[in-house]
Amino acid sequence: MVNKEFLNMLDAEAEHYEENYYNETPTSNPEPGVRRGNGAAPRLLTIRLSADQYEQVAEAAKTADLPVSTYARNGLMATIAQQHAPNVVAALEDALRQTLKPELLRA
C-alpha cells in the first residue's frame, strides 16, 4: 500500500510545478528552442576538417566523454586563453616585485 501522506506530497509538488513552471512563469521552463536568459544568442562557427582530422577530434572527445562540438570549443578557447597567459604572468610578476621583498622572489 502507498502511504496517503506520500500521495498528498506528490499532489502538492505537482500543483506547485503547474503554478510556477507552466502557467504563470513560462520563461522559467521554456519550450525547446527558447532561450532562458537575456544574453545574446549563441553564434555558429563552421569549420572544415578532413575525415582523418574529424576522426581524431571525435575519438579525443569520446575519451573525454564530451560531445565533439564541446570538445572542439573547449580546445579553441584554451588556445585563446594560452595566448593571453604571458601577459597575465608578466602582470603578476610585476605586481609581486612591487609588493614583496626582493629576497622572497629569489628562486
MOPAC internal coordinates of N, CA, C and O (Angstrom, degrees):
PM7 1SCF
backbone

  N    0.0000 0     0.00 0     0.00 0    0    0    0
  C    1.4426 1     0.00 0     0.00 0    1    0    0
  C    1.5249 1   109.92 1     0.00 0    2    1    0
  O    1.2310 1   121.57 1   -33.00 1    3    2    1
  N    1.3209 1   114.59 1   147.00 1    3    2    1
  C    1.4554 1   121.08 1   178.82 1    5    3    2
  C    1.5200 1   109.03 1   -93.14 1    6    5    3
  O    1.2310 1   121.09 1   -43.98 1    7    6    5
  N    1.2910 1   115.52 1   136.02 1    7    6    5
  C    1.4482 1   122.79 1  -179.70 1    9    7    6
  C    1.5294 1   109.82 1   -65.62 1   10    9    7
  O    1.2310 1   120.13 1   -49.39 1   11   10    9
  N    1.3314 1   117.36 1   130.61 1   11   10    9
  C    1.4672 1   122.15 1  -178.82 1   13   11   10
  C    1.5316 1   110.66 1   -63.58 1   14   13   11
  O    1.2310 1   120.45 1   143.42 1   15   14   13
  N    1.3309 1   116.75 1   -36.58 1   15   14   13
  C    1.4672 1   120.73 1   178.48 1   17   15   14
  C    1.5346 1   110.45 1   -61.92 1   18   17   15
  O    1.2310 1   120.72 1   141.05 1   19   18   17
  N    1.3242 1   116.23 1   -38.95 1   19   18   17
  C    1.4612 1   121.38 1   178.13 1   21   19   18
  C    1.5281 1   110.45 1   -64.43 1   22   21   19
  O    1.2310 1   120.00 1   136.02 1   23   22   21
  N    1.3212 1   117.60 1   -43.98 1   23   22   21
  C    1.4677 1   121.17 1   178.31 1   25   23   22
  C    1.5203 1   111.52 1   -62.96 1   26   25   23
  O    1.2310 1   120.17 1   141.21 1   27   26   25
  N    1.3256 1   117.28 1   -38.79 1   27   26   25
  C    1.4636 1   121.16 1   176.74 1   29   27   26
  C    1.5302 1   110.77 1   -63.33 1   30   29   27
  O    1.2310 1   120.93 1   139.69 1   31   30   29
  N    1.3317 1   115.83 1   -40.31 1   31   30   29
  C    1.4620 1   120.20 1   178.28 1   33   31   30
  C    1.5288 1   110.63 1   -63.30 1   34   33   31
  O    1.2310 1   120.30 1   137.29 1   35   34   33
  N    1.3320 1   117.03 1   -42.71 1   35   34   33
  C    1.4656 1   120.59 1   177.70 1   37   35   34
  C    1.5252 1   111.34 1   -62.50 1   38   37   35
  O    1.2310 1   120.16 1   137.97 1   39   38   37
  N    1.3109 1   117.29 1   -42.03 1   39   38   37
  C    1.4635 1   121.29 1   177.33 1   41   39   38
  C    1.5228 1   111.13 1   -60.94 1   42   41   39
  O    1.2310 1   120.65 1   136.66 1   43   42   41
  N    1.3253 1   116.37 1   -43.34 1   43   42   41
  C    1.4668 1   120.62 1  -179.88 1   45   43   42
  C    1.5252 1   110.70 1   -64.48 1   46   45   43
  O    1.2310 1   120.08 1   139.16 1   47   46   45
  N    1.3301 1   117.45 1   -40.84 1   47   46   45
  C    1.4603 1   120.88 1   178.68 1   49   47   46
  C    1.5183 1   111.06 1   -65.82 1   50   49   47
  O    1.2310 1   119.88 1   138.83 1   51   50   49
  N    1.3162 1   117.84 1   -41.17 1   51   50   49
  C    1.4638 1   121.46 1   177.95 1   53   51   50
  C    1.5237 1   110.99 1   -62.99 1   54   53   51
  O    1.2310 1   120.72 1   137.82 1   55   54   53
  N    1.3066 1   116.22 1   -42.18 1   55   54   53
  C    1.4670 1   120.70 1   178.27 1   57   55   54
  C    1.5277 1   110.51 1   -64.42 1   58   57   55
  O    1.2310 1   120.63 1   136.52 1   59   58   57
  N    1.3285 1   116.39 1   -43.48 1   59   58   57
  C    1.4610 1   120.77 1   178.17 1   61   59   58
  C    1.5251 1   110.30 1   -59.92 1   62   61   59
  O    1.2310 1   120.15 1   136.25 1   63   62   61
  N    1.3259 1   117.33 1   -43.75 1   63   62   61
  C    1.4598 1   121.22 1  -179.91 1   65   63   62
  C    1.5192 1   110.40 1   -60.70 1   66   65   63
  O    1.2310 1   120.35 1   130.66 1   67   66   65
  N    1.3073 1   116.93 1   -49.34 1   67   66   65
  C    1.4671 1   119.69 1  -177.65 1   69   67   66
  C    1.5161 1   112.11 1   -63.58 1   70   69   67
  O    1.2310 1   120.12 1   143.76 1   71   70   69
  N    1.3302 1   117.38 1   -36.24 1   71   70   69
  C    1.4643 1   120.34 1   179.90 1   73   71   70
  C    1.5212 1   112.17 1   -71.98 1   74   73   71
  O    1.2310 1   120.23 1   141.19 1   75   74   73
  N    1.3291 1   117.16 1   -38.81 1   75   74   73
  C    1.4586 1   120.56 1  -171.47 1   77   75   74
  C    1.5186 1   115.49 1  -100.37 1   78   77   75
  O    1.2310 1   119.48 1   158.14 1   79   78   77
  N    1.2963 1   118.60 1   -21.86 1   79   78   77
  C    1.4530 1   119.69 1  -173.59 1   81   79   78
  C    1.5172 1   114.28 1  -120.88 1   82   81   79
  O    1.2310 1   119.90 1   175.42 1   83   82   81
  N    1.2755 1   117.80 1    -4.58 1   83   82   81
  C    1.4601 1   118.17 1  -177.54 1   85   83   82
  C    1.5187 1   111.89 1  -122.14 1   86   85   83
  O    1.2310 1   119.63 1   122.85 1   87   86   85
  N    1.2990 1   118.31 1   -57.15 1   87   86   85
  C    1.4630 1   121.23 1  -173.45 1   89   87   86
  C    1.5185 1   113.35 1   -84.88 1   90   89   87
  O    1.2310 1   119.93 1   127.80 1   91   90   89
  N    1.3361 1   117.74 1   -52.20 1   91   90   89
  C    1.4538 1   120.71 1  -169.81 1   93   91   90
  C    1.5215 1   114.25 1   -83.76 1   94   93   91
  O    1.2310 1   119.70 1   142.02 1   95   94   93
  N    1.3089 1   118.17 1   -37.98 1   95   94   93
  C    1.4620 1   120.34 1  -177.27 1   97   95   94
  C    1.5221 1   110.55 1  -129.24 1   98   97   95
  O    1.2310 1   120.57 1  -104.51 1   99   98   97
  N    1.3251 1   116.51 1    75.49 1   99   98   97
  C    1.4586 1   118.58 1  -176.57 1  101   99   98
  C    1.5241 1   113.50 1   -63.35 1  102  101   99
  O    1.2310 1   119.52 1   158.57 1  103  102  101
  N    1.3457 1   118.52 1   -21.43 1  103  102  101
  C    1.4640 1   118.91 1   179.95 1  105  103  102
  C    1.5156 1   112.37 1   -71.99 1  106  105  103
  O    1.2310 1   119.60 1   160.52 1  107  106  105
  N    1.3464 1   118.37 1   -19.48 1  107  106  105
  C    1.4546 1   119.06 1   178.34 1  109  107  106
  C    1.5222 1   111.52 1   -75.80 1  110  109  107
  O    1.2310 1   120.13 1   163.23 1  111  110  109
  N    1.2954 1   117.36 1   -16.77 1  111  110  109
  C    1.4583 1   122.08 1   176.25 1  113  111  110
  C    1.5253 1   107.66 1  -142.77 1  114  113  111
  O    1.2310 1   120.47 1  -110.03 1  115  114  113
  N    1.3411 1   116.70 1    69.97 1  115  114  113
  C    1.4585 1   119.45 1  -172.53 1  117  115  114
  C    1.5167 1   113.03 1   -68.39 1  118  117  115
  O    1.2310 1   121.68 1   -17.97 1  119  118  117
  N    1.3046 1   114.40 1   162.03 1  119  118  117
  C    1.4546 1   120.23 1   175.48 1  121  119  118
  C    1.5260 1   108.40 1   -67.62 1  122  121  119
  O    1.2310 1   119.75 1   -20.98 1  123  122  121
  N    1.3079 1   118.09 1   159.02 1  123  122  121
  C    1.4648 1   119.56 1   177.25 1  125  123  122
  C    1.5268 1   110.34 1   -56.52 1  126  125  123
  O    1.2310 1   121.15 1   -43.58 1  127  126  125
  N    1.3278 1   115.41 1   136.42 1  127  126  125
  C    1.4571 1   120.55 1   179.27 1  129  127  126
  C    1.5160 1   113.94 1    90.12 1  130  129  127
  O    1.2310 1   119.53 1   176.70 1  131  130  129
  N    1.3338 1   118.51 1    -3.30 1  131  130  129
  C    1.4568 1   122.14 1   179.89 1  133  131  130
  C    1.5259 1   108.03 1  -102.54 1  134  133  131
  O    1.2310 1   120.59 1   -51.27 1  135  134  133
  N    1.3456 1   116.48 1   128.73 1  135  134  133
  C    1.4605 1   120.89 1  -178.81 1  137  135  134
  C    1.5194 1   111.05 1   -71.26 1  138  137  135
  O    1.2310 1   120.77 1   -35.32 1  139  138  137
  N    1.3411 1   116.14 1   144.68 1  139  138  137
  C    1.4608 1   121.39 1   179.90 1  141  139  138
  C    1.5231 1   112.03 1   -85.02 1  142  141  139
  O    1.2310 1   119.31 1   141.50 1  143  142  141
  N    1.3035 1   118.91 1   -38.50 1  143  142  141
  C    1.4560 1   121.45 1  -172.99 1  145  143  142
  C    1.5144 1   112.72 1  -100.29 1  146  145  143
  O    1.2310 1   121.65 1     3.02 1  147  146  145
  N    1.3335 1   114.45 1  -176.98 1  147  146  145
  C    1.4495 1   120.53 1   178.13 1  149  147  146
  C    1.5164 1   111.72 1   -94.70 1  150  149  147
  O    1.2310 1   119.71 1  -179.68 1  151  150  149
  N    1.3140 1   118.16 1     0.32 1  151  150  149
  C    1.4605 1   121.87 1  -177.21 1  153  151  150
  C    1.5147 1   112.29 1   -67.11 1  154  153  151
  O    1.2310 1   121.84 1   -12.00 1  155  154  153
  N    1.3106 1   114.08 1   168.00 1  155  154  153
  C    1.4639 1   120.17 1   178.97 1  157  155  154
  C    1.5283 1   110.13 1   -65.73 1  158  157  155
  O    1.2310 1   121.29 1   -32.26 1  159  158  157
  N    1.2962 1   115.14 1   147.74 1  159  158  157
  C    1.4619 1   120.24 1   177.61 1  161  159  158
  C    1.5200 1   109.52 1   -65.95 1  162  161  159
  O    1.2310 1   119.82 1   -34.17 1  163  162  161
  N    1.3188 1   117.95 1   145.83 1  163  162  161
  C    1.4595 1   120.33 1   178.34 1  165  163  162
  C    1.5312 1   110.43 1   -61.64 1  166  165  163
  O    1.2310 1   121.23 1   -29.36 1  167  166  165
  N    1.3110 1   115.26 1   150.64 1  167  166  165
  C    1.4609 1   121.21 1   177.44 1  169  167  166
  C    1.5242 1   107.99 1  -103.55 1  170  169  167
  O    1.2310 1   120.54 1   -28.51 1  171  170  169
  N    1.2914 1   116.58 1   151.49 1  171  170  169
  C    1.4514 1   122.72 1  -178.57 1  173  171  170
  C    1.5152 1   109.65 1  -102.47 1  174  173  171
  O    1.2310 1   120.33 1   -48.27 1  175  174  173
  N    1.3254 1   116.98 1   131.73 1  175  174  173
  C    1.4573 1   123.56 1   176.10 1  177  175  174
  C    1.5181 1   107.22 1  -116.35 1  178  177  175
  O    1.2310 1   120.61 1   -55.46 1  179  178  177
  N    1.3058 1   116.45 1   124.54 1  179  178  177
  C    1.4567 1   121.07 1   178.89 1  181  179  178
  C    1.5184 1   108.35 1  -107.43 1  182  181  179
  O    1.2310 1   120.51 1   -52.14 1  183  182  181
  N    1.3267 1   116.63 1   127.86 1  183  182  181
  C    1.4595 1   120.87 1   175.65 1  185  183  182
  C    1.5277 1   108.41 1  -125.80 1  186  185  183
  O    1.2310 1   121.48 1   -28.62 1  187  186  185
  N    1.3023 1   114.77 1   151.38 1  187  186  185
  C    1.4643 1   119.76 1   178.62 1  189  187  186
  C    1.5212 1   109.21 1  -103.99 1  190  189  187
  O    1.2310 1   121.14 1   -48.47 1  191  190  189
  N    1.3113 1   115.42 1   131.53 1  191  190  189
  C    1.4494 1   122.37 1   177.36 1  193  191  190
  C    1.5161 1   108.52 1  -125.64 1  194  193  191
  O    1.2310 1   121.09 1   -30.77 1  195  194  193
  N    1.3174 1   115.52 1   149.23 1  195  194  193
  C    1.4603 1   118.05 1   172.05 1  197  195  194
  C    1.5233 1   107.31 1   -70.24 1  198  197  195
  O    1.2310 1   120.62 1   -13.49 1  199  198  197
  N    1.3052 1   116.42 1   166.51 1  199  198  197
  C    1.4612 1   120.25 1   179.06 1  201  199  198
  C    1.5311 1   110.31 1   -59.18 1  202  201  199
  O    1.2310 1   120.64 1   138.99 1  203  202  201
  N    1.3348 1   116.37 1   -41.01 1  203  202  201
  C    1.4712 1   120.18 1   179.48 1  205  203  202
  C    1.5293 1   111.01 1   -65.25 1  206  205  203
  O    1.2310 1   120.32 1   136.85 1  207  206  205
  N    1.3200 1   116.98 1   -43.15 1  207  206  205
  C    1.4571 1   120.29 1   178.99 1  209  207  206
  C    1.5272 1   110.56 1   -61.79 1  210  209  207
  O    1.2310 1   120.72 1   135.71 1  211  210  209
  N    1.3247 1   116.23 1   -44.29 1  211  210  209
  C    1.4564 1   119.40 1  -179.91 1  213  211  210
  C    1.5187 1   110.80 1   -62.40 1  214  213  211
  O    1.2310 1   120.18 1   136.72 1  215  214  213
  N    1.3197 1   117.27 1   -43.28 1  215  214  213
  C    1.4627 1   120.55 1   179.75 1  217  215  214
  C    1.5233 1   111.26 1   -61.99 1  218  217  215
  O    1.2310 1   120.11 1   142.35 1  219  218  217
  N    1.3379 1   117.39 1   -37.65 1  219  218  217
  C    1.4645 1   120.61 1   177.73 1  221  219  218
  C    1.5321 1   110.15 1   -63.97 1  222  221  219
  O    1.2310 1   120.73 1   134.65 1  223  222  221
  N    1.3247 1   116.22 1   -45.35 1  223  222  221
  C    1.4607 1   120.48 1   179.55 1  225  223  222
  C    1.5268 1   110.00 1   -65.13 1  226  225  223
  O    1.2310 1   120.32 1   136.29 1  227  226  225
  N    1.3291 1   116.99 1   -43.71 1  227  226  225
  C    1.4613 1   120.95 1  -178.92 1  229  227  226
  C    1.5236 1   111.36 1   -63.26 1  230  229  227
  O    1.2310 1   120.30 1   139.93 1  231  230  229
  N    1.3169 1   117.03 1   -40.07 1  231  230  229
  C    1.4680 1   120.45 1   179.58 1  233  231  230
  C    1.5278 1   110.45 1   -67.59 1  234  233  231
  O    1.2310 1   120.56 1   137.74 1  235  234  233
  N    1.3308 1   116.53 1   -42.26 1  235  234  233
  C    1.4723 1   120.20 1   178.36 1  237  235  234
  C    1.5303 1   110.06 1   -63.97 1  238  237  235
  O    1.2310 1   120.21 1   140.11 1  239  238  237
  N    1.3259 1   117.21 1   -39.89 1  239  238  237
  C    1.4657 1   120.99 1   178.56 1  241  239  238
  C    1.5221 1   110.64 1   -64.42 1  242  241  239
  O    1.2310 1   120.85 1   138.83 1  243  242  241
  N    1.3130 1   115.98 1   -41.17 1  243  242  241
  C    1.4684 1   120.16 1   178.68 1  245  243  242
  C    1.5229 1   110.57 1   -63.02 1  246  245  243
  O    1.2310 1   120.55 1   137.71 1  247  246  245
  N    1.3246 1   116.56 1   -42.29 1  247  246  245
  C    1.4613 1   120.96 1   178.18 1  249  247  246
  C    1.5244 1   110.78 1   -62.36 1  250  249  247
  O    1.2310 1   120.71 1   142.46 1  251  250  249
  N    1.3472 1   116.25 1   -37.54 1  251  250  249
  C    1.4660 1   121.01 1   179.27 1  253  251  250
  C    1.5236 1   112.20 1   -82.28 1  254  253  251
  O    1.2310 1   120.53 1   178.24 1  255  254  253
  N    1.3314 1   116.59 1    -1.76 1  255  254  253
  C    1.4647 1   122.65 1  -178.75 1  257  255  254
  C    1.5370 1   111.37 1    57.84 1  258  257  255
  O    1.2310 1   121.55 1  -134.19 1  259  258  257
  N    1.3521 1   114.64 1    45.81 1  259  258  257
  C    1.4586 1   121.66 1   179.11 1  261  259  258
  C    1.5201 1   109.60 1  -129.85 1  262  261  259
  O    1.2310 1   120.33 1   -26.02 1  263  262  261
  N    1.3327 1   116.98 1   153.98 1  263  262  261
  C    1.4633 1   118.87 1   170.77 1  265  263  262
  C    1.5307 1   109.28 1   -63.65 1  266  265  263
  O    1.2310 1   120.37 1   -27.36 1  267  266  265
  N    1.3117 1   116.90 1   152.64 1  267  266  265
  C    1.4644 1   121.44 1  -177.89 1  269  267  266
  C    1.5281 1   110.75 1   -57.26 1  270  269  267
  O    1.2310 1   119.77 1   135.54 1  271  270  269
  N    1.3275 1   118.04 1   -44.46 1  271  270  269
  C    1.4615 1   120.11 1  -177.80 1  273  271  270
  C    1.5256 1   111.52 1   -65.06 1  274  273  271
  O    1.2310 1   119.79 1   141.90 1  275  274  273
  N    1.3218 1   118.00 1   -38.10 1  275  274  273
  C    1.4647 1   121.11 1   178.80 1  277  275  274
  C    1.5206 1   110.16 1   -66.89 1  278  277  275
  O    1.2310 1   120.64 1   137.35 1  279  278  277
  N    1.3117 1   116.38 1   -42.65 1  279  278  277
  C    1.4592 1   120.48 1   179.08 1  281  279  278
  C    1.5261 1   110.30 1   -61.87 1  282  281  279
  O    1.2310 1   120.40 1   134.87 1  283  282  281
  N    1.3245 1   116.85 1   -45.13 1  283  282  281
  C    1.4693 1   120.91 1   179.96 1  285  283  282
  C    1.5257 1   110.79 1   -64.68 1  286  285  283
  O    1.2310 1   119.83 1   137.79 1  287  286  285
  N    1.3389 1   117.93 1   -42.21 1  287  286  285
  C    1.4636 1   121.40 1   179.12 1  289  287  286
  C    1.5213 1   110.53 1   -63.18 1  290  289  287
  O    1.2310 1   120.26 1   136.49 1  291  290  289
  N    1.3355 1   117.11 1   -43.51 1  291  290  289
  C    1.4658 1   120.87 1   179.15 1  293  291  290
  C    1.5307 1   110.87 1   -61.02 1  294  293  291
  O    1.2310 1   120.38 1   137.96 1  295  294  293
  N    1.3261 1   116.88 1   -42.04 1  295  294  293
  C    1.4688 1   120.81 1   178.78 1  297  295  294
  C    1.5182 1   112.10 1   -64.65 1  298  297  295
  O    1.2310 1   120.75 1   137.95 1  299  298  297
  N    1.3126 1   116.17 1   -42.05 1  299  298  297
  C    1.4611 1   120.95 1   178.79 1  301  299  298
  C    1.5256 1   110.78 1   -63.05 1  302  301  299
  O    1.2310 1   120.44 1   133.30 1  303  302  301
  N    1.3322 1   116.77 1   -46.70 1  303  302  301
  C    1.4590 1   120.92 1  -178.72 1  305  303  302
  C    1.5324 1   111.36 1   -67.59 1  306  305  303
  O    1.2310 1   119.68 1   145.56 1  307  306  305
  N    1.3306 1   118.21 1   -34.44 1  307  306  305
  C    1.4659 1   121.21 1   177.06 1  309  307  306
  C    1.5215 1   110.52 1   -65.80 1  310  309  307
  O    1.2310 1   120.18 1   141.55 1  311  310  309
  N    1.3275 1   117.25 1   -38.45 1  311  310  309
  C    1.4655 1   121.33 1   177.50 1  313  311  310
  C    1.5194 1   110.80 1   -63.72 1  314  313  311
  O    1.2310 1   120.48 1   136.84 1  315  314  313
  N    1.3159 1   116.68 1   -43.16 1  315  314  313
  C    1.4647 1   120.74 1   178.30 1  317  315  314
  C    1.5254 1   110.16 1   -64.35 1  318  317  315
  O    1.2310 1   120.05 1   137.88 1  319  318  317
  N    1.3189 1   117.50 1   -42.12 1  319  318  317
  C    1.4684 1   121.41 1   179.92 1  321  319  318
  C    1.5278 1   110.87 1   -62.83 1  322  321  319
  O    1.2310 1   119.96 1   143.04 1  323  322  321
  N    1.3224 1   117.69 1   -36.96 1  323  322  321
  C    1.4628 1   121.20 1   179.79 1  325  323  322
  C    1.5218 1   111.11 1   -66.27 1  326  325  323
  O    1.2310 1   120.14 1   148.88 1  327  326  325
  N    1.3162 1   117.33 1   -31.12 1  327  326  325
  C    1.4605 1   120.53 1   178.77 1  329  327  326
  C    1.5222 1   110.92 1   -66.33 1  330  329  327
  O    1.2310 1   120.42 1   149.46 1  331  330  329
  N    1.3334 1   116.80 1   -30.54 1  331  330  329
  C    1.4589 1   121.18 1  -179.84 1  333  331  330
  C    1.5278 1   112.19 1   -89.21 1  334  333  331
  O    1.2310 1   120.12 1   166.33 1  335  334  333
  N    1.3220 1   117.37 1   -13.67 1  335  334  333
  C    1.4596 1   121.24 1  -176.19 1  337  335  334
  C    1.5235 1   113.30 1   -59.28 1  338  337  335
  O    1.2310 1   118.15 1   136.55 1  339  338  337
  N    1.3489 1   121.12 1   -43.45 1  339  338  337
  C    1.4662 1   118.72 1   179.73 1  341  339  338
  C    1.5305 1   112.92 1   -58.13 1  342  341  339
  O    1.2310 1   119.63 1   143.24 1  343  342  341
  N    1.3185 1   118.31 1   -36.76 1  343  342  341
  C    1.4565 1   121.03 1   177.88 1  345  343  342
  C    1.5270 1   111.11 1   -65.80 1  346  345  343
  O    1.2310 1   120.68 1   140.43 1  347  346  345
  N    1.3050 1   116.31 1   -39.57 1  347  346  345
  C    1.4653 1   120.64 1   179.73 1  349  347  346
  C    1.5213 1   109.78 1   -67.19 1  350  349  347
  O    1.2310 1   120.22 1   136.15 1  351  350  349
  N    1.3238 1   117.18 1   -43.85 1  351  350  349
  C    1.4634 1   121.52 1   179.84 1  353  351  350
  C    1.5244 1   110.28 1   -62.54 1  354  353  351
  O    1.2310 1   120.37 1   135.59 1  355  354  353
  N    1.3300 1   116.89 1   -44.41 1  355  354  353
  C    1.4665 1   120.54 1   179.52 1  357  355  354
  C    1.5227 1   110.97 1   -62.28 1  358  357  355
  O    1.2310 1   120.16 1   136.88 1  359  358  357
  N    1.3228 1   117.31 1   -43.12 1  359  358  357
  C    1.4690 1   120.86 1   179.28 1  361  359  358
  C    1.5173 1   110.83 1   -64.51 1  362  361  359
  O    1.2310 1   120.37 1   140.58 1  363  362  361
  N    1.3338 1   116.90 1   -39.42 1  363  362  361
  C    1.4610 1   120.55 1   178.88 1  365  363  362
  C    1.5245 1   110.94 1   -66.75 1  366  365  363
  O    1.2310 1   120.16 1   136.11 1  367  366  365
  N    1.3271 1   117.30 1   -43.89 1  367  366  365
  C    1.4642 1   120.50 1   178.05 1  369  367  366
  C    1.5241 1   110.71 1   -61.07 1  370  369  367
  O    1.2310 1   120.18 1   137.08 1  371  370  369
  N    1.3193 1   117.26 1   -42.92 1  371  370  369
  C    1.4577 1   121.44 1   178.84 1  373  371  370
  C    1.5270 1   110.81 1   -61.31 1  374  373  371
  O    1.2310 1   120.31 1   135.58 1  375  374  373
  N    1.3288 1   117.02 1   -44.42 1  375  374  373
  C    1.4607 1   121.06 1   179.66 1  377  375  374
  C    1.5236 1   110.82 1   -63.83 1  378  377  375
  O    1.2310 1   120.25 1   139.94 1  379  378  377
  N    1.3327 1   117.12 1   -40.06 1  379  378  377
  C    1.4622 1   120.51 1   178.86 1  381  379  378
  C    1.5193 1   111.36 1   -66.13 1  382  381  379
  O    1.2310 1   120.25 1   140.01 1  383  382  381
  N    1.3319 1   117.12 1   -39.99 1  383  382  381
  C    1.4670 1   120.38 1   178.80 1  385  383  382
  C    1.5213 1   111.41 1   -62.13 1  386  385  383
  O    1.2310 1   120.50 1   144.61 1  387  386  385
  N    1.3159 1   116.65 1   -35.39 1  387  386  385
  C    1.4606 1   120.63 1  -178.74 1  389  387  386
  C    1.5318 1   111.73 1   -79.20 1  390  389  387
  O    1.2310 1   120.49 1   159.29 1  391  390  389
  N    1.3174 1   116.66 1   -20.71 1  391  390  389
  C    1.4564 1   120.64 1  -174.02 1  393  391  390
  C    1.5220 1   113.59 1  -101.22 1  394  393  391
  O    1.2310 1   120.34 1   138.21 1  395  394  393
  N    1.3164 1   116.96 1   -41.79 1  395  394  393
  C    1.4654 1   120.96 1  -173.51 1  397  395  394
  C    1.5302 1   112.36 1   -94.74 1  398  397  395
  O    1.2310 1   121.02 1   -20.74 1  399  398  397
  N    1.3139 1   115.66 1   159.26 1  399  398  397
  C    1.4567 1   121.56 1   174.32 1  401  399  398
  C    1.5297 1   108.55 1   -67.84 1  402  401  399
  O    1.2310 1   119.64 1   -36.39 1  403  402  401
  N    1.3110 1   118.29 1   143.61 1  403  402  401
  C    1.4687 1   121.13 1  -177.84 1  405  403  402
  C    1.5277 1   113.60 1   -55.06 1  406  405  403
  O    1.2310 1   119.71 1   142.54 1  407  406  405
  N    1.3424 1   118.15 1   -37.46 1  407  406  405
  C    1.4727 1   119.43 1  -178.14 1  409  407  406
  C    1.5388 1   112.57 1   -65.84 1  410  409  407
  O    1.2310 1   120.03 1   158.81 1  411  410  409
  N    1.3107 1   117.54 1   -21.19 1  411  410  409
  C    1.4574 1   119.87 1   177.57 1  413  411  410
  C    1.5249 1   112.54 1   -77.98 1  414  413  411
  O    1.2310 1   120.67 1   160.50 1  415  414  413
  N    1.3353 1   116.33 1   -19.50 1  415  414  413
  C    1.4522 1   120.76 1  -177.48 1  417  415  414
  C    1.5153 1   113.17 1   -90.69 1  418  417  415
  O    1.2310 1   119.95 1   170.92 1  419  418  417
  N    1.3326 1   117.71 1    -9.08 1  419  418  417
  C    1.4706 1   120.79 1   179.77 1  421  419  418
  C    1.5188 1   109.42 1   -68.64 1  422  421  419
  O    1.2310 1   121.39 1   -42.55 1  423  422  421
  N    1.2976 1   114.96 1   137.45 1  423  422  421
  C    1.4651 1   120.00 1   179.88 1  425  423  422
  C    1.5049 1   110.83 1   -95.78 1  426  425  423
  O    1.2310 1   120.10 1   180.00 1  427  426  425

